[in-house]
Amino acid sequence: MVNVASEAGKKGHTQSLAYSASKAAMINFTRVLSEVLAPNDINVNCVCPGGMATDMLREVAVAYGDLVKQAPDDVFEQLISSQLRRHIDPVEVARTISFLLSDDA
């Protein structure tokens, strides 16, 4: 089983309190479920991407840009993954999930 949360659940973002809290809950739920299902030989993992180039992130950039009076494209660029220094391609996350669901994991 693979759940999808966000780096916001690990780091927290003051601009998106409810989103960060819900993702933190998913991460904790995954940890506990992993322990519960381990005796049944069921793996439970959670991926936590950040700054993924999706329509949702573009909508966030527009909404936040309106709030702070910045161009959406400028805000979108500020939302890159701090570790990769670029936006994450959704295919990269899909490949990670596919691996975690495979017998190789």
C-alpha positions in Angstrom: 0.0 0.0 0.0 1.3 3.5 -0.8 -0.3 6.7 0.5 0.5 10.1 -1.0 1.1 13.0 1.4 3.4 16.0 0.9 6.5 17.5 2.2 4.1 20.0 3.7 3.1 17.3 6.2 6.7 17.0 7.4 7.7 20.6 7.2 4.5 22.6 7.6 3.5 25.7 5.8 2.0 28.7 7.6 0.1 29.7 4.4 -1.7 26.3 4.2 -2.3 25.2 7.8 -5.2 22.8 7.0 -3.4 21.2 4.1 -0.2 20.8 6.1 -2.1 19.3 9.0 -4.0 16.9 6.8 -0.8 15.7 5.2 0.9 15.3 8.6 -2.1 13.1 9.6 -1.6 11.0 6.5 2.0 10.5 7.3 1.2 9.4 10.9 -1.6 7.2 9.8 0.8 5.5 7.4 3.3 4.9 10.2 0.8 3.3 12.4 -0.9 1.3 9.7 2.6 0.0 8.7 3.1 -1.3 12.2 -0.4 -2.8 12.3 -0.1 -4.6 9.0 3.6 -5.7 9.3 2.7 -9.0 11.0 0.6 -9.8 7.9 3.6 -9.1 5.6 1.9 -6.0 4.1 4.1 -3.1 3.4 2.7 0.4 3.9 4.6 3.4 2.6 4.0 7.1 2.1 5.6 9.3 -0.5 5.9 13.0 0.3 6.7 15.0 -2.8 7.0 18.7 -2.7 6.9 21.3 -5.5 5.3 19.0 -8.0 4.5 20.5 -11.4 0.7 19.9 -11.3 -2.4 21.9 -12.1 -3.1 22.1 -8.4 0.2 23.8 -7.7 -0.5 26.3 -10.5 -3.9 27.1 -8.9 -2.1 27.6 -5.6 0.3 30.0 -7.3 -2.6 32.0 -8.8 -4.5 32.2 -5.5 -1.4 33.0 -3.4 -0.2 35.4 -6.0 -3.5 37.3 -5.8 -3.2 37.4 -2.0 0.4 38.8 -2.0 0.1 40.8 -5.2 2.7 38.7 -7.1 2.6 37.2 -10.6 1.4 33.6 -10.5 4.5 32.5 -12.5 6.8 34.1 -9.9 5.0 32.3 -7.1 5.1 29.1 -9.0 8.8 29.3 -9.3 9.1 29.9 -5.6 7.3 26.6 -5.0 10.1 24.4 -6.4 11.4 21.5 -4.4 14.1 22.8 -2.1 16.0 19.6 -2.4 16.0 19.2 -6.1 15.9 22.9 -6.9 13.3 22.3 -9.6 9.7 21.2 -9.9 9.1 17.5 -9.5 7.6 15.8 -12.5 4.5 13.8 -11.6 6.0 10.9 -13.6 8.9 10.7 -11.0 6.4 10.3 -8.2 4.5 7.7 -10.2 7.7 5.7 -10.8 8.5 5.8 -7.1 5.0 4.6 -6.2 5.2 1.8 -8.8 8.5 0.7 -7.3 7.1 0.7 -3.8 4.1 -1.4 -5.0 6.4 -3.9 -6.7 7.9 -7.1 -5.4 11.3 -5.5 -5.6 10.4 -3.3 -2.7 
